[in-house]
């Protein structure tokens, strides 16, 4: 895996407050798990940068190495890996995700 | 029951001695979707309750499970939907 890809991922994660690596786009998710995370972020009214890993095979594999996490979607907040679909859904359902975003200083519309 | 289901179950039992463990092959529901293989065994749901997860964050719990199942991910396991928890205190 090239260092350039890892550096590009690191740059994306560290220069944006909320970054979602997903399959497809927020308008047209191409995976049910990615779709769940998009819906949760939309309900919370979080602004985020979506990165479609299906457009770049290097990123698709590179993001798994970057976080040492074997699946997609992956959500990052303020440079920190928060989790995949299961974790984001659990945190949302318990109300923890809203608090987490607020603690991190992420603006919520709702 | 598919062979990957059996292997996942065995590996999780050995690693975590769970008090509750359900492993289901959900591949059929994802047939034709990117990552799904025609032969199946790509998408699984796991519900696991174990004392071994006590004190770990959600990310740490999933990381230890991913580690135990590393060989499965490397041989075609594509998606694992996990519900992992510590057994409720009585």
N, CA and C atoms of all chains as a GROMACS GRO file, in nm:
protein
  600
    1UNK      N    1   0.085  -0.120   0.000
    1UNK     CA    2   0.000   0.000   0.000
    1UNK      C    3   0.088   0.124   0.000
    2UNK      N    4   0.057   0.217  -0.091
    2UNK     CA    5   0.147   0.332  -0.105
    2UNK      C    6   0.129   0.430   0.010
    3UNK      N    7   0.241   0.492   0.046
    3UNK     CA    8   0.238   0.593   0.151
    3UNK      C    9   0.155   0.713   0.108
    4UNK      N   10   0.152   0.739  -0.024
    4UNK     CA   11   0.077   0.854  -0.074
    4UNK      C   12  -0.072   0.839  -0.041
    5UNK      N   13  -0.124   0.717  -0.055
    5UNK     CA   14  -0.265   0.694  -0.025
    5UNK      C   15  -0.291   0.713   0.124
    6UNK      N   16  -0.203   0.659   0.207
    6UNK     CA   17  -0.219   0.675   0.352
    6UNK      C   18  -0.212   0.822   0.390
    7UNK      N   19  -0.121   0.896   0.326
    7UNK     CA   20  -0.107   1.040   0.356
    7UNK      C   21  -0.232   1.115   0.313
    8UNK      N   22  -0.290   1.076   0.200
    8UNK     CA   23  -0.410   1.144   0.150
    8UNK      C   24  -0.529   1.117   0.243
    9UNK      N   25  -0.539   0.995   0.291
    9UNK     CA   26  -0.647   0.961   0.384
    9UNK      C   27  -0.629   1.039   0.514
   10UNK      N   28  -0.505   1.042   0.563
   10UNK     CA   29  -0.475   1.112   0.688
   10UNK      C   30  -0.511   1.261   0.675
   11UNK      N   31  -0.476   1.318   0.561
   11UNK     CA   32  -0.506   1.459   0.533
   11UNK      C   33  -0.658   1.482   0.536
   12UNK      N   34  -0.732   1.395   0.468
   12UNK     CA   35  -0.879   1.409   0.462
   12UNK      C   36  -0.941   1.400   0.600
   13UNK      N   37  -0.891   1.307   0.680
   13UNK     CA   38  -0.948   1.281   0.812
   13UNK      C   39  -0.915   1.395   0.908
   14UNK      N   40  -0.797   1.454   0.890
   14UNK     CA   41  -0.752   1.556   0.986
   14UNK      C   42  -0.792   1.699   0.949
   15UNK      N   43  -0.830   1.720   0.823
   15UNK     CA   44  -0.866   1.857   0.784
   15UNK      C   45  -1.017   1.878   0.776
   16UNK      N   46  -1.094   1.772   0.801
   16UNK     CA   47  -1.239   1.785   0.803
   16UNK      C   48  -1.292   1.733   0.937
   17UNK      N   49  -1.390   1.802   0.992
   17UNK     CA   50  -1.442   1.763   1.123
   17UNK      C   51  -1.505   1.624   1.120
   18UNK      N   52  -1.588   1.599   1.020
   18UNK     CA   53  -1.659   1.471   1.013
   18UNK      C   54  -1.640   1.414   0.872
   19UNK      N   55  -1.582   1.296   0.865
   19UNK     CA   56  -1.555   1.232   0.736
   19UNK      C   57  -1.614   1.092   0.737
   20UNK      N   58  -1.690   1.062   0.633
   20UNK     CA   59  -1.746   0.928   0.618
   20UNK      C   60  -1.688   0.861   0.494
   21UNK      N   61  -1.624   0.747   0.514
   21UNK     CA   62  -1.581   0.665   0.401
   21UNK      C   63  -1.692   0.563   0.379
   22UNK      N   64  -1.749   0.566   0.260
   22UNK     CA   65  -1.869   0.487   0.234
   22UNK      C   66  -1.867   0.429   0.092
   23UNK      N   67  -1.964   0.341   0.067
   23UNK     CA   68  -1.981   0.288  -0.069
   23UNK      C   69  -2.097   0.362  -0.133
   24UNK      N   70  -2.067   0.432  -0.242
   24UNK     CA   71  -2.167   0.516  -0.306
   24UNK      C   72  -2.160   0.657  -0.250
   25UNK      N   73  -2.265   0.732  -0.274
   25UNK     CA   74  -2.270   0.871  -0.230
   25UNK      C   75  -2.388   0.886  -0.133
   26UNK      N   76  -2.390   0.996  -0.055
   26UNK     CA   77  -2.504   1.014   0.036
   26UNK      C   78  -2.638   1.010  -0.037
   27UNK      N   79  -2.642   1.061  -0.160
   27UNK     CA   80  -2.767   1.057  -0.237
   27UNK      C   81  -2.798   0.917  -0.288
   28UNK      N   82  -2.692   0.846  -0.330
   28UNK     CA   83  -2.710   0.710  -0.381
   28UNK      C   84  -2.614   0.613  -0.314
   29UNK      N   85  -2.642   0.579  -0.186
   29UNK     CA   86  -2.555   0.481  -0.120
   29UNK      C   87  -2.565   0.347  -0.194
   30UNK      N   88  -2.452   0.276  -0.204
   30UNK     CA   89  -2.456   0.148  -0.275
   30UNK      C   90  -2.434   0.031  -0.181
   31UNK      N   91  -2.468   0.053  -0.055
   31UNK     CA   92  -2.453  -0.053   0.045
   31UNK      C   93  -2.545  -0.016   0.160
   32UNK      N   94  -2.617  -0.115   0.211
   32UNK     CA   95  -2.713  -0.089   0.318
   32UNK      C   96  -2.648  -0.034   0.444
   33UNK      N   97  -2.526  -0.079   0.473
   33UNK     CA   98  -2.458  -0.035   0.594
   33UNK      C   99  -2.418   0.112   0.582
   34UNK      N  100  -2.368   0.149   0.464
   34UNK     CA  101  -2.333   0.290   0.440
   34UNK      C  102  -2.458   0.377   0.449
   35UNK      N  103  -2.567   0.325   0.394
   35UNK     CA  104  -2.693   0.399   0.392
   35UNK      C  105  -2.742   0.430   0.534
   36UNK      N  106  -2.725   0.335   0.625
   36UNK     CA  107  -2.768   0.356   0.763
   36UNK      C  108  -2.692   0.474   0.825
   37UNK      N  109  -2.562   0.478   0.804
   37UNK     CA  110  -2.482   0.585   0.865
   37UNK      C  111  -2.519   0.720   0.805
   38UNK      N  112  -2.540   0.724   0.675
   38UNK     CA  113  -2.584   0.848   0.608
   38UNK      C  114  -2.715   0.898   0.671
   39UNK      N  115  -2.809   0.807   0.689
   39UNK     CA  116  -2.939   0.847   0.745
   39UNK      C  117  -2.925   0.902   0.886
   40UNK      N  118  -2.839   0.839   0.965
   40UNK     CA  119  -2.819   0.886   1.103
   40UNK      C  120  -2.756   1.025   1.104
   41UNK      N  121  -2.656   1.045   1.022
   41UNK     CA  122  -2.590   1.177   1.017
   41UNK      C  123  -2.689   1.282   0.970
   42UNK      N  124  -2.774   1.246   0.876
   42UNK     CA  125  -2.875   1.340   0.826
   42UNK      C  126  -2.977   1.375   0.933
   43UNK      N  127  -3.020   1.275   1.009
   43UNK     CA  128  -3.118   1.299   1.116
   43UNK      C  129  -3.058   1.393   1.221
   44UNK      N  130  -2.930   1.372   1.252
   44UNK     CA  131  -2.865   1.459   1.351
   44UNK      C  132  -2.834   1.597   1.294
   45UNK      N  133  -2.837   1.607   1.162
   45UNK     CA  134  -2.806   1.735   1.099
   45UNK      C  135  -2.657   1.767   1.104
   46UNK      N  136  -2.576   1.663   1.093
   46UNK     CA  137  -2.431   1.680   1.094
   46UNK      C  138  -2.382   1.706   0.950
   47UNK      N  139  -2.297   1.807   0.936
   47UNK     CA  140  -2.233   1.827   0.805
   47UNK      C  141  -2.111   1.738   0.797
   48UNK      N  142  -2.094   1.669   0.685
   48UNK     CA  143  -1.980   1.579   0.674
   48UNK      C  144  -1.930   1.572   0.531
   49UNK      N  145  -1.807   1.526   0.521
   49UNK     CA  146  -1.748   1.501   0.391
   49UNK      C  147  -1.760   1.352   0.364
   50UNK      N  148  -1.821   1.317   0.251
   50UNK     CA  149  -1.836   1.176   0.216
   50UNK      C  150  -1.731   1.139   0.112
   51UNK      N  151  -1.669   1.025   0.135
   51UNK     CA  152  -1.566   0.977   0.044
   51UNK      C  153  -1.612   0.842  -0.010
   52UNK      N  154  -1.640   0.838  -0.139
   52UNK     CA  155  -1.691   0.715  -0.202
   52UNK      C  156  -1.575   0.622  -0.237
   53UNK      N  157  -1.559   0.515  -0.159
   53UNK     CA  158  -1.444   0.427  -0.181
   53UNK      C  159  -1.457   0.344  -0.309
   54UNK      N  160  -1.579   0.337  -0.363
   54UNK     CA  161  -1.596   0.260  -0.487
   54UNK      C  162  -1.532   0.332  -0.606
   55UNK      N  163  -1.502   0.462  -0.587
   55UNK     CA  164  -1.439   0.537  -0.696
   55UNK      C  165  -1.289   0.518  -0.700
   56UNK      N  166  -1.232   0.461  -0.595
   56UNK     CA  167  -1.087   0.450  -0.589
   56UNK      C  168  -1.047   0.324  -0.510
   57UNK      N  169  -1.004   0.224  -0.584
   57UNK     CA  170  -0.968   0.097  -0.522
   57UNK      C  171  -0.856   0.114  -0.418
   58UNK      N  172  -0.765   0.208  -0.443
   58UNK     CA  173  -0.653   0.229  -0.350
   58UNK      C  174  -0.704   0.280  -0.216
   59UNK      N  175  -0.804   0.369  -0.221
   59UNK     CA  176  -0.862   0.422  -0.097
   59UNK      C  177  -0.945   0.312  -0.030
   60UNK      N  178  -1.016   0.234  -0.110
   60UNK     CA  179  -1.100   0.127  -0.057
   60UNK      C  180  -1.018   0.030   0.028
   61UNK      N  181  -0.899  -0.005  -0.021
   61UNK     CA  182  -0.811  -0.095   0.057
   61UNK      C  183  -0.734  -0.016   0.162
   62UNK      N  184  -0.692   0.105   0.125
   62UNK     CA  185  -0.608   0.186   0.214
   62UNK      C  186  -0.678   0.225   0.343
   63UNK      N  187  -0.808   0.251   0.336
   63UNK     CA  188  -0.879   0.295   0.456
   63UNK      C  189  -0.885   0.181   0.558
   64UNK      N  190  -0.886   0.057   0.509
   64UNK     CA  191  -0.889  -0.057   0.601
   64UNK      C  192  -0.757  -0.069   0.677
   65UNK      N  193  -0.648  -0.037   0.609
   65UNK     CA  194  -0.517  -0.038   0.675
   65UNK      C  195  -0.504   0.080   0.769
   66UNK      N  196  -0.553   0.195   0.723
   66UNK     CA  197  -0.537   0.319   0.800
   66UNK      C  198  -0.594   0.304   0.940
   67UNK      N  199  -0.713   0.244   0.949
   67UNK     CA  200  -0.781   0.231   1.078
   67UNK      C  201  -0.763   0.092   1.139
   68UNK      N  202  -0.699   0.001   1.063
   68UNK     CA  203  -0.693  -0.139   1.104
   68UNK      C  204  -0.835  -0.190   1.132
   69UNK      N  205  -0.922  -0.165   1.036
   69UNK     CA  206  -1.065  -0.201   1.048
   69UNK      C  207  -1.106  -0.262   0.914
   70UNK      N  208  -1.161  -0.383   0.912
   70UNK     CA  209  -1.173  -0.455   0.785
   70UNK      C  210  -1.295  -0.420   0.699
   71UNK      N  211  -1.382  -0.334   0.750
   71UNK     CA  212  -1.506  -0.310   0.674
   71UNK      C  213  -1.534  -0.162   0.652
   72UNK      N  214  -1.626  -0.135   0.563
   72UNK     CA  215  -1.672  -0.001   0.527
   72UNK      C  216  -1.823  -0.002   0.546
   73UNK      N  217  -1.887   0.100   0.597
   73UNK     CA  218  -1.842   0.239   0.618
   73UNK      C  219  -1.752   0.256   0.742
   74UNK      N  220  -1.683   0.370   0.743
   74UNK     CA  221  -1.604   0.411   0.859
   74UNK      C  222  -1.625   0.560   0.881
   75UNK      N  223  -1.655   0.595   1.005
   75UNK     CA  224  -1.680   0.736   1.038
   75UNK      C  225  -1.567   0.792   1.125
   76UNK      N  226  -1.519   0.910   1.086
   76UNK     CA  227  -1.413   0.978   1.160
   76UNK      C  228  -1.465   1.114   1.205
   77UNK      N  229  -1.438   1.147   1.332
   77UNK     CA  230  -1.475   1.278   1.384
   77UNK      C  231  -1.351   1.342   1.445
   78UNK      N  232  -1.316   1.461   1.397
   78UNK     CA  233  -1.198   1.534   1.445
   78UNK      C  234  -1.074   1.444   1.446
   79UNK      N  235  -1.058   1.370   1.338
   79UNK     CA  236  -0.938   1.288   1.323
   79UNK      C  237  -0.944   1.154   1.391
   80UNK      N  238  -1.052   1.128   1.466
   80UNK     CA  239  -1.061   1.004   1.543
   80UNK      C  240  -1.156   0.906   1.476
   81UNK      N  241  -1.114   0.780   1.466
   81UNK     CA  242  -1.203   0.677   1.414
   81UNK      C  243  -1.310   0.645   1.519
   82UNK      N  244  -1.436   0.662   1.481
   82UNK     CA  245  -1.545   0.641   1.579
   82UNK      C  246  -1.605   0.501   1.565
   83UNK      N  247  -1.620   0.454   1.442
   83UNK     CA  248  -1.674   0.319   1.426
   83UNK      C  249  -1.735   0.297   1.289
   84UNK      N  250  -1.788   0.176   1.272
   84UNK     CA  251  -1.860   0.140   1.151
   84UNK      C  252  -2.010   0.146   1.178
   85UNK      N  253  -2.085   0.082   1.091
   85UNK     CA  254  -2.231   0.091   1.098
   85UNK      C  255  -2.288   0.047   1.233
   86UNK      N  256  -2.242  -0.068   1.285
   86UNK     CA  257  -2.300  -0.120   1.411
   86UNK      C  258  -2.278  -0.022   1.526
   87UNK      N  259  -2.155   0.028   1.536
   87UNK     CA  260  -2.121   0.118   1.647
   87UNK      C  261  -2.197   0.250   1.635
   88UNK      N  262  -2.202   0.305   1.514
   88UNK     CA  263  -2.272   0.432   1.495
   88UNK      C  264  -2.421   0.415   1.527
   89UNK      N  265  -2.478   0.302   1.485
   89UNK     CA  266  -2.619   0.277   1.512
   89UNK      C  267  -2.645   0.263   1.662
   90UNK      N  268  -2.558   0.187   1.731
   90UNK     CA  269  -2.573   0.170   1.876
   90UNK      C  270  -2.561   0.305   1.947
   91UNK      N  271  -2.462   0.384   1.905
   91UNK     CA  272  -2.441   0.514   1.970
   91UNK      C  273  -2.559   0.608   1.943
   92UNK      N  274  -2.613   0.598   1.823
   92UNK     CA  275  -2.728   0.683   1.789
   92UNK      C  276  -2.850   0.642   1.873
   93UNK      N  277  -2.875   0.512   1.880
   93UNK     CA  278  -2.995   0.465   1.950
   93UNK      C  279  -2.989   0.494   2.100
   94UNK      N  280  -2.869   0.497   2.157
   94UNK     CA  281  -2.856   0.524   2.301
   94UNK      C  282  -2.849   0.674   2.330
   95UNK      N  283  -2.842   0.756   2.224
   95UNK     CA  284  -2.832   0.900   2.243
   95UNK      C  285  -2.689   0.948   2.260
   96UNK      N  286  -2.598   0.850   2.263
   96UNK     CA  287  -2.457   0.881   2.287
   96UNK      C  288  -2.393   0.958   2.171
   97UNK      N  289  -2.439   0.931   2.050
   97UNK     CA  290  -2.375   0.992   1.933
   97UNK      C  291  -2.397   1.144   1.932
   98UNK      N  292  -2.517   1.184   1.967
   98UNK     CA  293  -2.548   1.327   1.973
   98UNK      C  294  -2.456   1.397   2.076
   99UNK      N  295  -2.443   1.334   2.194
   99UNK     CA  296  -2.356   1.389   2.298
   99UNK      C  297  -2.210   1.392   2.253
  100UNK      N  298  -2.171   1.283   2.187
  100UNK     CA  299  -2.032   1.272   2.139
  100UNK      C  300  -2.001   1.386   2.042
  101UNK      N  301  -2.092   1.409   1.946
  101UNK     CA  302  -2.071   1.515   1.847
  101UNK      C  303  -2.065   1.651   1.917
  102UNK      N  304  -2.155   1.670   2.012
  102UNK     CA  305  -2.158   1.798   2.084
  102UNK      C  306  -2.028   1.819   2.162
  103UNK      N  307  -1.982   1.711   2.228
  103UNK     CA  308  -1.856   1.718   2.304
  103UNK      C  309  -1.738   1.754   2.214
  104UNK      N  310  -1.744   1.704   2.091
  104UNK     CA  311  -1.634   1.727   1.997
  104UNK      C  312  -1.645   1.864   1.930
  105UNK      N  313  -1.755   1.934   1.961
  105UNK     CA  314  -1.772   2.067   1.902
  105UNK      C  315  -1.826   2.064   1.760
  106UNK      N  316  -1.892   1.954   1.723
  106UNK     CA  317  -1.952   1.944   1.589
  106UNK      C  318  -2.093   2.005   1.595
  107UNK      N  319  -2.123   2.091   1.499
  107UNK     CA  320  -2.256   2.155   1.497
  107UNK      C  321  -2.364   2.056   1.457
  108UNK      N  322  -2.473   2.056   1.531
  108UNK     CA  323  -2.589   1.973   1.498
  108UNK      C  324  -2.704   2.066   1.463
  109UNK      N  325  -2.769   2.038   1.352
  109UNK     CA  326  -2.880   2.124   1.310
  109UNK      C  327  -3.003   2.099   1.397
  110UNK      N  328  -3.021   1.973   1.437
  110UNK     CA  329  -3.144   1.937   1.509
  110UNK      C  330  -3.129   1.961   1.658
  111UNK      N  331  -2.622  -2.559   0.772
  111UNK     CA  332  -2.528  -2.461   0.827
  111UNK      C  333  -2.401  -2.461   0.743
  112UNK      N  334  -2.355  -2.343   0.704
  112UNK     CA  335  -2.238  -2.336   0.615
  112UNK      C  336  -2.109  -2.352   0.694
  113UNK      N  337  -2.002  -2.382   0.622
  113UNK     CA  338  -1.876  -2.408   0.691
  113UNK      C  339  -1.819  -2.282   0.756
  114UNK      N  340  -1.840  -2.166   0.692
  114UNK     CA  341  -1.787  -2.046   0.755
  114UNK      C  342  -1.864  -2.015   0.884
  115UNK      N  343  -1.993  -2.044   0.883
  115UNK     CA  344  -2.072  -2.026   1.005
  115UNK      C  345  -2.013  -2.109   1.118
  116UNK      N  346  -1.978  -2.235   1.086
  116UNK     CA  347  -1.922  -2.325   1.186
  116UNK      C  348  -1.788  -2.271   1.237
  117UNK      N  349  -1.705  -2.226   1.144
  117UNK     CA  350  -1.572  -2.176   1.185
  117UNK      C  351  -1.584  -2.050   1.270
  118UNK      N  352  -1.671  -1.958   1.229
  118UNK     CA  353  -1.688  -1.833   1.306
  118UNK      C  354  -1.734  -1.866   1.447
  119UNK      N  355  -1.831  -1.956   1.453
  119UNK     CA  356  -1.886  -1.994   1.584
  119UNK      C  357  -1.776  -2.054   1.673
  120UNK      N  358  -1.699  -2.146   1.616
  120UNK     CA  359  -1.593  -2.214   1.692
  120UNK      C  360  -1.488  -2.114   1.741
  121UNK      N  361  -1.445  -2.025   1.651
  121UNK     CA  362  -1.340  -1.928   1.688
  121UNK      C  363  -1.388  -1.834   1.798
  122UNK      N  364  -1.512  -1.790   1.788
  122UNK     CA  365  -1.564  -1.697   1.889
  122UNK      C  366  -1.584  -1.769   2.022
  123UNK      N  367  -1.627  -1.894   2.016
  123UNK     CA  368  -1.645  -1.970   2.141
  123UNK      C  369  -1.511  -1.989   2.210
  124UNK      N  370  -1.409  -2.024   2.132
  124UNK     CA  371  -1.277  -2.048   2.191
  124UNK      C  372  -1.217  -1.920   2.248
  125UNK      N  373  -1.238  -1.810   2.180
  125UNK     CA  374  -1.173  -1.686   2.221
  125UNK      C  375  -1.244  -1.618   2.339
  126UNK      N  376  -1.376  -1.626   2.341
  126UNK     CA  377  -1.450  -1.541   2.436
  126UNK      C  378  -1.539  -1.618   2.534
  127UNK      N  379  -1.549  -1.751   2.521
  127UNK     CA  380  -1.644  -1.831   2.600
  127UNK      C  381  -1.772  -1.753   2.631
  128UNK      N  382  -1.844  -1.718   2.526
  128UNK     CA  383  -1.964  -1.634   2.544
  128UNK      C  384  -2.077  -1.707   2.615
  129UNK      N  385  -2.159  -1.631   2.686
  129UNK     CA  386  -2.278  -1.689   2.748
  129UNK      C  387  -2.392  -1.692   2.646
  130UNK      N  388  -2.379  -1.612   2.541
  130UNK     CA  389  -2.479  -1.614   2.435
  130UNK      C  390  -2.406  -1.592   2.303
  131UNK      N  391  -2.439  -1.673   2.202
  131UNK     CA  392  -2.374  -1.657   2.073
  131UNK      C  393  -2.469  -1.700   1.961
  132UNK      N  394  -2.497  -1.608   1.872
  132UNK     CA  395  -2.577  -1.642   1.754
  132UNK      C  396  -2.499  -1.599   1.631
  133UNK      N  397  -2.482  -1.692   1.539
  133UNK     CA  398  -2.412  -1.663   1.414
  133UNK      C  399  -2.505  -1.700   1.300
  134UNK      N  400  -2.542  -1.602   1.218
  134UNK     CA  401  -2.628  -1.634   1.105
  134UNK      C  402  -2.568  -1.583   0.975
  135UNK      N  403  -2.579  -1.665   0.873
  135UNK     CA  404  -2.531  -1.629   0.739
  135UNK      C  405  -2.641  -1.549   0.670
  136UNK      N  406  -2.611  -1.423   0.646
  136UNK     CA  407  -2.710  -1.332   0.589
  136UNK      C  408  -2.679  -1.306   0.441
  137UNK      N  409  -2.593  -1.389   0.383
  137UNK     CA  410  -2.544  -1.363   0.247
  137UNK      C  411  -2.655  -1.356   0.144
  138UNK      N  412  -2.755  -1.441   0.159
  138UNK     CA  413  -2.861  -1.447   0.058
  138UNK      C  414  -2.930  -1.312   0.040
  139UNK      N  415  -2.940  -1.239   0.150
  139UNK     CA  416  -3.008  -1.110   0.144
  139UNK      C  417  -2.925  -1.006   0.067
  140UNK      N  418  -2.795  -1.035   0.051
  140UNK     CA  419  -2.707  -0.940  -0.017
  140UNK      C  420  -2.666  -0.990  -0.155
  141UNK      N  421  -2.729  -1.096  -0.203
  141UNK     CA  422  -2.690  -1.155  -0.330
  141UNK      C  423  -2.694  -1.050  -0.440
  142UNK      N  424  -2.590  -1.051  -0.523
  142UNK     CA  425  -2.586  -0.959  -0.637
  142UNK      C  426  -2.527  -0.824  -0.603
  143UNK      N  427  -2.509  -0.796  -0.476
  143UNK     CA  428  -2.455  -0.667  -0.434
  143UNK      C  429  -2.301  -0.675  -0.436
  144UNK      N  430  -2.235  -0.560  -0.456
  144UNK     CA  431  -2.089  -0.558  -0.460
  144UNK      C  432  -2.033  -0.625  -0.335
  145UNK      N  433  -1.942  -0.718  -0.353
  145UNK     CA  434  -1.883  -0.786  -0.238
  145UNK      C  435  -1.946  -0.921  -0.212
  146UNK      N  436  -2.067  -0.942  -0.262
  146UNK     CA  437  -2.132  -1.071  -0.244
  146UNK      C  438  -2.074  -1.169  -0.346
  147UNK      N  439  -2.038  -1.287  -0.303
  147UNK     CA  440  -1.986  -1.387  -0.395
  147UNK      C  441  -2.100  -1.483  -0.430
  148UNK      N  442  -2.097  -1.538  -0.554
  148UNK     CA  443  -2.205  -1.628  -0.594
  148UNK      C  444  -2.220  -1.745  -0.498
  149UNK      N  445  -2.109  -1.791  -0.441
  149UNK     CA  446  -2.115  -1.906  -0.350
  149UNK      C  447  -2.160  -1.867  -0.209
  150UNK      N  448  -2.183  -1.738  -0.186
  150UNK     CA  449  -2.233  -1.696  -0.055
  150UNK      C  450  -2.123  -1.689   0.050
  151UNK      N  451  -2.163  -1.696   0.177
  151UNK     CA  452  -2.070  -1.692   0.290
  151UNK      C  453  -1.991  -1.562   0.297
  152UNK      N  454  -2.056  -1.451   0.263
  152UNK     CA  455  -1.986  -1.323   0.264
  152UNK      C  456  -2.039  -1.228   0.372
  153UNK      N  457  -2.168  -1.240   0.404
  153UNK     CA  458  -2.232  -1.148   0.499
  153UNK      C  459  -2.287  -1.227   0.619
  154UNK      N  460  -2.243  -1.186   0.737
  154UNK     CA  461  -2.286  -1.258   0.857
  154UNK      C  462  -2.336  -1.163   0.964
  155UNK      N  463  -2.430  -1.212   1.043
  155UNK     CA  464  -2.475  -1.140   1.162
  155UNK      C  465  -2.429  -1.219   1.284
  156UNK      N  466  -2.370  -1.150   1.380
  156UNK     CA  467  -2.326  -1.215   1.503
  156UNK      C  468  -2.380  -1.138   1.623
  157UNK      N  469  -2.443  -1.211   1.714
  157UNK     CA  470  -2.480  -1.154   1.844
  157UNK      C  471  -2.401  -1.230   1.948
  158UNK      N  472  -2.325  -1.159   2.028
  158UNK     CA  473  -2.238  -1.227   2.125
  158UNK      C  474  -2.237  -1.151   2.258
  159UNK      N  475  -2.250  -1.228   2.364
  159UNK     CA  476  -2.243  -1.172   2.499
  159UNK      C  477  -2.133  -1.243   2.574
  160UNK      N  478  -2.037  -1.168   2.624
  160UNK     CA  479  -1.925  -1.232   2.694
  160UNK      C  480  -1.868  -1.139   2.801
  161UNK      N  481  -1.829  -1.201   2.911
  161UNK     CA  482  -1.762  -1.125   3.018
  161UNK      C  483  -1.628  -1.071   2.968
  162UNK      N  484  -1.574  -1.135   2.864
  162UNK     CA  485  -1.442  -1.094   2.813
  162UNK      C  486  -1.444  -0.949   2.763
  163UNK      N  487  -1.563  -0.895   2.735
  163UNK     CA  488  -1.571  -0.759   2.680
  163UNK      C  489  -1.582  -0.653   2.789
  164UNK      N  490  -1.586  -0.698   2.913
  164UNK     CA  491  -1.603  -0.604   3.024
  164UNK      C  492  -1.490  -0.501   3.025
  165UNK      N  493  -1.527  -0.374   3.032
  165UNK     CA  494  -1.427  -0.268   3.041
  165UNK      C  495  -1.372  -0.220   2.908
  166UNK      N  496  -1.411  -0.286   2.798
  166UNK     CA  497  -1.362  -0.245   2.667
  166UNK      C  498  -1.461  -0.149   2.599
  167UNK      N  499  -1.407  -0.057   2.520
  167UNK     CA  500  -1.495   0.032   2.441
  167UNK      C  501  -1.554  -0.047   2.325
  168UNK      N  502  -1.655   0.011   2.261
  168UNK     CA  503  -1.717  -0.058   2.146
  168UNK      C  504  -1.615  -0.088   2.038
  169UNK      N  505  -1.528   0.011   2.011
  169UNK     CA  506  -1.427  -0.009   1.907
  169UNK      C  507  -1.331  -0.120   1.948
  170UNK      N  508  -1.290  -0.122   2.076
  170UNK     CA  509  -1.198  -0.226   2.123
  170UNK      C  510  -1.260  -0.365   2.114
  171UNK      N  511  -1.389  -0.375   2.149
  171UNK     CA  512  -1.457  -0.505   2.141
  171UNK      C  513  -1.457  -0.555   1.997
  172UNK      N  514  -1.496  -0.465   1.905
  172UNK     CA  515  -1.502  -0.509   1.765
  172UNK      C  516  -1.364  -0.542   1.712
  173UNK      N  517  -1.263  -0.465   1.755
  173UNK     CA  518  -1.126  -0.494   1.709
  173UNK      C  519  -1.082  -0.634   1.752
  174UNK      N  520  -1.113  -0.672   1.877
  174UNK     CA  521  -1.070  -0.804   1.922
  174UNK      C  522  -1.144  -0.912   1.842
  175UNK      N  523  -1.270  -0.888   1.812
  175UNK     CA  524  -1.346  -0.985   1.732
  175UNK      C  525  -1.289  -0.993   1.590
  176UNK      N  526  -1.260  -0.877   1.531
  176UNK     CA  527  -1.201  -0.877   1.397
  176UNK      C  528  -1.069  -0.956   1.396
  177UNK      N  529  -0.991  -0.939   1.505
  177UNK     CA  530  -0.862  -1.007   1.514
  177UNK      C  531  -0.881  -1.158   1.514
  178UNK      N  532  -0.978  -1.203   1.594
  178UNK     CA  533  -1.005  -1.347   1.604
  178UNK      C  534  -1.053  -1.402   1.468
  179UNK      N  535  -1.121  -1.318   1.392
  179UNK     CA  536  -1.178  -1.363   1.263
  179UNK      C  537  -1.095  -1.316   1.144
  180UNK      N  538  -0.970  -1.276   1.168
  180UNK     CA  539  -0.886  -1.220   1.062
  180UNK      C  540  -0.879  -1.311   0.939
  181UNK      N  541  -0.858  -1.442   0.963
  181UNK     CA  542  -0.847  -1.535   0.850
  181UNK      C  543  -0.975  -1.536   0.765
  182UNK      N  544  -1.088  -1.518   0.831
  182UNK     CA  545  -1.216  -1.520   0.758
  182UNK      C  546  -1.227  -1.397   0.668
  183UNK      N  547  -1.187  -1.279   0.723
  183UNK     CA  548  -1.190  -1.158   0.640
  183UNK      C  549  -1.096  -1.172   0.521
  184UNK      N  550  -0.982  -1.240   0.545
  184UNK     CA  551  -0.883  -1.253   0.437
  184UNK      C  552  -0.927  -1.354   0.332
  185UNK      N  553  -1.026  -1.437   0.365
  185UNK     CA  554  -1.069  -1.538   0.268
  185UNK      C  555  -1.213  -1.516   0.222
  186UNK      N  556  -1.257  -1.390   0.221
  186UNK     CA  557  -1.384  -1.360   0.156
  186UNK      C  558  -1.498  -1.315   0.245
  187UNK      N  559  -1.477  -1.316   0.377
  187UNK     CA  560  -1.582  -1.257   0.462
  187UNK      C  561  -1.583  -1.108   0.433
  188UNK      N  562  -1.699  -1.056   0.397
  188UNK     CA  563  -1.707  -0.920   0.346
  188UNK      C  564  -1.774  -0.826   0.446
  189UNK      N  565  -1.874  -0.874   0.514
  189UNK     CA  566  -1.945  -0.788   0.608
  189UNK      C  567  -1.986  -0.868   0.730
  190UNK      N  568  -1.965  -0.806   0.846
  190UNK     CA  569  -1.999  -0.871   0.972
  190UNK      C  570  -2.077  -0.770   1.053
  191UNK      N  571  -2.205  -0.800   1.074
  191UNK     CA  572  -2.287  -0.712   1.155
  191UNK      C  573  -2.283  -0.764   1.298
  192UNK      N  574  -2.229  -0.683   1.387
  192UNK     CA  575  -2.200  -0.730   1.523
  192UNK      C  576  -2.286  -0.662   1.627
  193UNK      N  577  -2.343  -0.744   1.714
  193UNK     CA  578  -2.404  -0.693   1.836
  193UNK      C  579  -2.327  -0.760   1.949
  194UNK      N  580  -2.236  -0.687   2.008
  194UNK     CA  581  -2.151  -0.746   2.113
  194UNK      C  582  -2.177  -0.674   2.243
  195UNK      N  583  -2.190  -0.750   2.351
  195UNK     CA  584  -2.216  -0.686   2.479
  195UNK      C  585  -2.166  -0.773   2.593
  196UNK      N  586  -2.160  -0.710   2.710
  196UNK     CA  587  -2.128  -0.781   2.834
  196UNK      C  588  -2.261  -0.830   2.890
  197UNK      N  589  -2.266  -0.952   2.943
  197UNK     CA  590  -2.393  -1.002   2.999
  197UNK      C  591  -2.446  -0.906   3.106
  198UNK      N  592  -2.578  -0.886   3.109
  198UNK     CA  593  -2.632  -0.794   3.210
  198UNK      C  594  -2.604  -0.846   3.351
  199UNK      N  595  -2.573  -0.753   3.442
  199UNK     CA  596  -2.549  -0.790   3.582
  199UNK      C  597  -2.681  -0.828   3.648
  200UNK      N  598  -2.676  -0.933   3.729
  200UNK     CA  599  -2.798  -0.975   3.798
  200UNK      C  600  -2.824  -0.889   3.921
   0.00000   0.00000   0.00000
